[in-house]
Amino acid sequence: MSTAIEVSGVTRRYKNTMALDQVSVAFEKNMIHGLLGRNGAGKTTLMSLITAQDWPTAGDIRVFGKSPHENEQILPHICFVREEQQYMDDAKAHHAFRAAALSFPQWDQELCDRLIRDFKVPPKTRIKKMSRGQRSAVGVIIGLASRAEVTFFDEPYMGLDAVARQLFYDRLLEDYAQHPRTIVLSSHLIDEVAHLIENVVLIDQGRIILDEPVEDLRDRAVTLVGRAEAVAEIAAGREVLHEETMGRMARTTVLGALDDGDRRRVEVLDLDVVPVSLQQLVVRLTEREQKEVAR
């Protein structure tokens, strides 16, 4: 599988703030990536640099092997949709769609028209007069209809209600299946997008702390529930991400899959083994990173 985006040793400093610290990460071509992390972790900064809307303090960025900055060959193939997308004060939705059609060579007007109907966007209404949900819909329509080879969604769907967000997820998967491309979704609704993403990049305090395929993550951790001494026996020698006790009972999340011997012992000890959701794993790994930084 080839690489669409390669970030090498990138640092971004704003006066006294280190937004990104020696970040190196690659995004494979024709894959849906999840760029996850808390608010302020560095997600938007990283996307702004890759899409040439900002310049790194140090390091190198390549999109399809070339620098995207001031590169007219690359930029028309990159679409970046933000949570709060900026438009001209008097712009109407159809103006935004027309401008996007001129900007992206693979724009699909038929898809755009269908999405306008699906999301019930009034095309002749000023965007600034729209509800937050309608403004968000304008952004996701542009992101999908652009068919850009590299598309970033920086939580633009956060203004959508649950039904509209599900509609976005459905339309994204449908169109991606027919027209594969490199898509990066930034989100803190991790479990909600878990079924969409194929690879997870987790960023915290400006550093990449995880970059793995989702399938590999599913067995990265388990939660053991039962008598405290029995849980401690299985947890021994493993890295504990989180633990809770209540009287003689314990609930402990540990890194590492259980082998056949472990599972037989778990049955003997009458323990429950609970899968760890992607959101729980991300939260626990972020907590671990914070503890390590604080040392």
Residue, then its C-alpha position, 0 to 999 in steps of 0.5 A: m500500500s502506498t503513502a499519500i501523506e508523509v510528515s517527517g519531524v514536524t514541529r510547530r511553535y507559536k511563540n511560547t506554545m509548542a503545538l506540535d513536537q517532532v511529529s512523524v506520521a504517514f497516512e496510507k493512500n485510499m484509507i479512512h484514518g481517524l485523527l483522534g485526541r483531546n481538544g488542543a492536542g494538535k489535531t487541527t494544527l497538523m491538518s492545517l500544515i498538511t493542507a498548506q494553510d500554515w507553515p511548520t517551524a521545522g520538518d518536512i511534509r509531503v503529499f503524494g511525494k511533493s510539498p503541498h505549500e504553494n504547489e498548484q499541482i497538489l492543492p486542488h487535490i486536497c480538501f480541508v473542511r473545518e468545524e467552523q468553515q469561513y465563508m464570505d459574509d453575503a455568500k449563499a450555499h449555492h455560491a459555496f458549492r459553485a466555488a468548490a466546483l471550480s476549485f476541485p477538478q474531481w467535483d461531482q455535481e450530481l452528488c452535491d445535488r443529492l446531498i443538498r436534498d438529503f441534508k435539506v440545505p436551502p441553497k439560496t439562503r445566506i450561510k451566515k443566516m443558517s442554523r449551525g446544523q445547516r452550516s455544518a451540512v454545507g461543509v460536509i457536502i463540499g467535503l464529499a462532493s469534492r472527491a478530492e484525493v485527500t480529504f480532511f474533516d475537522e469535526p465539521y459534522m459536530g453541528l449536525d444532530a444525531v440523525a444528520r450525523q448518521l446520514f453523513y457517515d452513511r453517505l461517506l461510506e457509500d461514496y468511499a466504497q465507489h470512489p476510494r480516496t484518503i480521508v482523515l476524520s478528526s473527532h472526539l466522538i470516537d465510538e461513533v466513528a469507530h466503524l468508519i475508520e481503518n487506522v487510528v492516529l492518536i495525538d496528545q500534547g503535540r506528539i503522536i502516541l499511537d498509529e495503528p490499524v483498528e483491527d490490531l487495536r481490538d485486542r490491545a486491551v481487555t478489562l478484567v472484572g471479578r474478585a480482586e485477588a483473582v483479577a490481580e493474578i491475571a493482571a500480574g506482569r501486564e501494564v495496567l491502564h486503569e483499575e477500580t475497586m469496590g470492596r472485594m471486587a475489582r475492575t482492571t483494564v490491562l494492555g495485551a491480549l489473553d492467550d489460551g492459557d490465560r483464558r482457561r485460568v480466567e474461567v477457573l477464577d470465574l472472571d468476566v472479560v470485557p472488551v475495551s471500546l476504541q474510545q476507552l482505549v484512547v482515553r486510557l492511553t492518553e491518561r498513560e501519556q499524561k502520567e509519563v510526561a508528568r514524571 
